[in-house]
Amino acid sequence: MKILIYLGHPAQYMFLRETINQLSRKGIKLRILIKTKDILETLLQNDNQLYTNILVKPRGNSIISIFTSLLKRIYNVYHQTLLFKPNIMIGTDSSIAIVGKLLHVHRITIIEDDYEVIKLLGGLAYPFTETILCPNICKVGKWDSKKIGYDGYMKLGYLHPNVFKLNTQSITKYNLPLKYSIIRLSQLVAYHDKNIDGIDNQFLDQIIMTLHDESYSVFISAESSIHSRYDKYLLNINPNHMHQVLAHSAILISDSQSMSVEASLLGIPSIRISSFAGKISVLEELEHQYRLTYGIDPKYPEKIIRQLKQLLYTKNIKSKFANRQSKMITDKIDVTAFLVWFLDNYPKSIQTISNNPQYLSKFK
């Protein structure tokens, strides 16, 4: 069997990394395609993964740039597919769905966002894809017949306890303080981030002051350049160690949906400051069912600071969140184990699930 994988974001590689390793050990031939995006290429290089970068130059943020980039990806994915002749194509990008449809190749679209949040991607990918693979909680609009849902989250593909192990030794060289917080600042330039607000500099100062008042050290992780006055807070680490550093932190304050999910899966309290608050099913479940994160719109700064202080003042907060995390993990499957089985047996795996929806419980 041969599988072509397209990765357009570091989180997509993290999601599939262990699956890639296990499929390779099974003797399945893989071809990984990427585009230049944040630290994606660095992560692959650090893991000695073979890949082909089909879009070396980062795209612009205009609508014209977005669609021009899509056309380039479709062309390059088409060319790579003709050369590799895969049995399955998998990825989030619509180029996988479109090219797979054109060449009559099995194609799987992996997502973790609701259709209402990613309407452009959904509108381009869902009509052409064969399977939409996503958490049960996700809504895919009128394409529900193509959905294969699972009790889990994409990020459990790399943060489930069967895959992710706490390793203090990996971060000792950074000499981190005993009590530190992380502030994550997103670039907010994706097409679905239009008109979405996050953390501005004025409010960032207030957050830092609040954390310092409670004797928390502050580190900032930023997707793009930030004002030089924050340079002293920048988190300078090997990107492959980010989740170890996050797992040992006391709290995350972020305008990143992705890192807020990651913190939740690691049992780290988080406040996500974003106009997306209340709109994303995965985060809504993590907030209201498991009480692992708190989403607040940035137009309510007083509410955000009040919630931050409440968390900072909570006694035994580490053990409380560990118990909540344990409950969540008990409810969910080992996503990597499921993915390896699903892809290794595709498309028969769809029939297996259709005939016996309880089959997935074997991956708990």
Secondary structure as UniProt FT lines:
FT   STRAND          2..7
FT   HELIX           10..25
FT   TURN            26..27
FT   STRAND          29..35
FT   TURN            38..39
FT   HELIX           40..46
FT   TURN            47..48
FT   STRAND          52..55
FT   HELIX           63..84
FT   STRAND          88..91
FT   HELIX           94..103
FT   STRAND          106..110
FT   TURN            115..117
FT   HELIX           119..125
FT   TURN            126..128
FT   STRAND          131..135
FT   TURN            136..137
FT   HELIX           141..146
FT   STRAND          147..150
FT   TURN            154..155
FT   HELIX           156..159
FT   TURN            161..163
FT   HELIX           168..174
FT   STRAND          180..185
FT   HELIX           191..193
FT   TURN            194..195
FT   HELIX           201..213
FT   TURN            214..215
FT   STRAND          217..222
FT   HELIX           228..233
FT   HELIX           239..241
FT   HELIX           242..247
FT   STRAND          251..254
FT   HELIX           257..265
FT   TURN            266..267
FT   STRAND          270..273
FT   TURN            275..278
FT   HELIX           281..288
FT   TURN            289..290
FT   STRAND          293..296
FT   TURN            298..299
FT   HELIX           301..313
FT   TURN            315..316
FT   HELIX           317..331
FT   HELIX           335..344
FT   TURN            345..347
FT   HELIX           348..355
FT   HELIX           357..363
//
